[in-house]
Amino acid sequence: MGISPKINELLDYLSKFYGISIDELTQKYTMSQLEDAYNEIEHMTKYQKHLDGKKEFPAEYVIKEFSPL
């Protein structure tokens, strides 16, 4: 049984976001934690962009301010 495309996309995004391998992510965190982190990052980033008039933010800022992991 393979990984669904949605889960694979989530893992790929978080791997790039945190700068660690997918294997490290899945060993350190449960899928539920990873899904929650992804949803929180997406929600907070969208909300902050709304507040700041659709500005773009560097990944370092987003990680420092919004990362739940």
Backbone hydrogen bonds, N-H to C=O, Kabsch-Sander energy under -0.5 kcal/mol:
donor,donor_aa,acceptor,acceptor_aa,energy
8,N,4,S,-2.6
9,E,5,P,-2.3
10,L,6,K,-2.3
11,L,7,I,-2.8
12,D,8,N,-2.4
13,Y,9,E,-2.6
14,L,10,L,-2.6
15,S,11,L,-2.4
16,K,12,D,-2.2
17,F,13,Y,-2.8
18,Y,14,L,-2.7
19,G,15,S,-1.3
20,I,15,S,-1.3
25,L,21,S,-2.0
26,T,22,I,-2.6
27,Q,23,D,-1.7
28,K,24,E,-2.1
29,Y,25,L,-2.6
34,L,30,T,-2.2
35,E,31,M,-2.8
36,D,32,S,-2.3
37,A,33,Q,-2.5
38,Y,34,L,-2.6
39,N,35,E,-2.5
40,E,36,D,-2.5
41,I,37,A,-2.7
42,E,38,Y,-2.6
43,H,39,N,-2.5
44,M,40,E,-2.8
45,T,41,I,-2.3
46,K,42,E,-2.2
47,Y,43,H,-2.5
48,Q,44,M,-2.6
49,K,45,T,-2.4
50,H,46,K,-2.1
51,L,47,Y,-2.3
52,D,48,Q,-2.2
53,G,50,H,-1.1
54,K,49,K,-4.1
61,Y,58,P,-0.6
62,V,58,P,-1.8
63,I,59,A,-2.8
64,K,60,E,-2.3
65,E,61,Y,-2.7
66,F,62,V,-2.8
67,S,62,V,-0.6
67,S,63,I,-1.4
